[in-house]
Amino acid sequence: MIAHLQLVAWTQLPVYYVFDGLDVRSPYDVLVAGRKGRHSTEGSGAPYFLISTQGARHFDDLFGTPDVAQLDVAS
């Protein structure tokens, strides 16, 4: 989490987490709204955050929806 915040500060590029339901969170959102999960000795052992789906932004609200007419796609 902290590494992603540092990456954003260093590169000035946005980082977003997109979940199965197309809910979107930023590293800051996760840091503020999340809580640390149990530390695991399996796998990499990296800590993880548990976050609620409430309060997440929807993908289309954040990034917009494509204009189908401009894409020349039949509707």
N, C-alpha and C positions, 0 to 999 in steps of 0.2 A: 504494500500500500504506500508506504513512505517512498519507495523507489519510483513508483509511478508519479507521485507528486513532484519528486525531484526531476524526473524526466520532462514533465510538463514545464517546469521552471527553466530547465536548461535549454530545451529545444524550442520552447514556445509553441509546441504543437499540442492540440487537445488529445486527451485520452478518455475514452468512454468504454464502459462495460455494457454490452448488449446481451440480454437474457432471452430465453426461449420465447417468451410472450412479446418480444420486442420492447420490453421495458428497458430504459436506459438510465445508467447512473454514472457519475463522474467519480474519480478517486476521492475527491473531497466529500461528495455525498455519502460514499461508503464509510469513510473515516468518521463522519459525524453521526450517521444513522445506524452504523453497524456496531456489532459487538464481537469481540474475539471468540472464536470457537475453541474447542478443545485442541490442545497441542497433540499432534500425532507423531509417533515414532516410525510409522510406515511411510513408504515413498520418500519424498524429499524432506519431509518433516517440517515443511514451511507452514507457518500459521495461516489461518483463513478467517474470514469475517462472515458472520451471519447477518443478513439484512432482510428487512421486510419488503414486500412488493409495494406496500402503500407508500406513496410519496414519490415513487419513481416517475420519470417522464416517459411518455410514449414516443417511440422512434419517429413517427411522422410529425409529432408536435415539435420535436427538436430539430430534425433535419429537413422537414418539409416533405411534401408528396410530389412525385413527378407529374408534370403536365402531360397527360396521355396524348393530346393533340400535337404537342411539340415533338414527341417521340415517334410520331407517325405510326402508331400502333392502333389497330382496330379495337374498338371497345365492345 
